[in-house]
């Protein structure tokens, strides 16, 4: 989630052989982390802006 609108998509890189290795999750809080940034499901982000990802597979 972002505090203000972004002018471009947030870039993230994933390992094409094991995408899950690039993502850490906390199922109890329904959050996940990619490249040090924490993301939450859309239904918990009222008052925030949606995040759009530009995904690159390495």
Secondary structure, DSSP 8 states (H G I E B T S, - for coil): -BSS--SS-EEEEE-TT-GGGGEEEETTTTEEEETTEEEE-GGG-TTSB---EEEEE-
